[in-house]
């Protein structure tokens, strides 16, 4: 089951009942927008104990349409790479 933004907001508002839900939503939007802006600039984002996001450039290449077999020029593009922290890895694998 994936976590969606609305469920995350609900969990945060349940955990912190003294904060208004609209304030928690603003806070979450600020964090997510800063992560997006930083990745767009080509910098990396590190959340200690959770992981690191960084962008990689995928080179332009000639690919093939699997349906028709036609060759297509695929342009260069940025992709996001995530590397989890050791703490998160150990938690997921019960190595605590």
C-alpha positions in Angstrom: 0.0 0.0 0.0 1.4 3.4 -1.0 1.1 6.4 1.1 -0.6 9.4 -0.5 -0.3 13.0 0.5 -3.8 13.1 2.0 -3.1 10.1 4.3 0.2 11.6 5.3 -1.6 14.9 6.3 -4.2 12.8 8.2 -1.5 11.0 10.2 0.4 14.2 10.9 -2.8 16.0 12.1 -3.7 13.0 14.3 -0.1 13.0 15.7 -0.1 16.7 16.3 -3.6 17.7 17.3 -2.5 21.1 18.6 -1.6 22.3 15.0 -4.2 23.3 12.5 -4.6 21.0 9.6 -4.2 23.9 7.1 -0.8 24.8 8.8 0.4 21.2 8.5 -0.6 21.1 4.9 1.3 24.4 4.2 4.3 22.9 6.0 4.2 19.7 4.0 3.8 21.7 0.7 6.8 23.8 1.6 9.0 20.8 2.2 7.9 19.0 -1.0 8.3 22.1 -3.1 11.8 22.7 -1.7 12.7 19.1 -2.6 11.4 19.5 -6.1 13.2 22.9 -6.6 16.5 21.5 -5.3 16.3 18.4 -7.6 15.4 20.7 -10.6 18.6 22.7 -9.9 20.5 19.5 -10.1 21.5 19.4 -6.4 21.0 16.5 -4.1 18.5 16.2 -1.2 19.6 14.4 2.0 17.3 13.5 4.8 19.5 12.0 7.5 18.3 8.5 8.6 16.0 8.3 5.6 17.9 8.7 2.3 19.3 10.8 -0.5 17.7 11.9 -3.7 19.8 13.0 -6.6 19.3 13.5 -10.3 21.1 11.6 -13.0 21.2 12.5 -16.7 20.2 9.7 -19.1 22.0 10.1 -22.4 20.2 10.6 -25.6 19.9 7.3 -27.5 18.2 5.5 -30.4 15.4 3.3 -29.0 12.8 1.1 -30.6 9.0 1.2 -30.5 8.2 -2.4 -29.4 4.8 -2.3 -31.1 6.0 -1.3 -34.6 9.7 -2.0 -34.4 10.4 1.6 -35.6 13.6 3.2 -34.4 13.1 6.4 -32.5 15.5 9.1 -31.3 15.0 9.4 -27.5 16.3 12.8 -26.1 18.5 13.3 -23.1 16.5 13.5 -19.8 16.9 13.7 -16.1 16.0 10.9 -13.8 15.7 10.7 -10.0 17.9 8.3 -8.1 17.2 7.4 -4.4 19.6 5.8 -2.1 18.2 4.8 1.3 20.1 5.4 4.5 21.6 2.5 6.5 19.2 3.3 9.4 16.2 2.8 7.1 17.7 -0.3 5.5 18.2 -1.8 8.9 14.7 -1.0 10.0 13.2 -2.5 6.8 15.3 -5.6 7.2 14.8 -6.0 11.0 18.5 -5.6 11.7 18.1 -3.3 14.7 
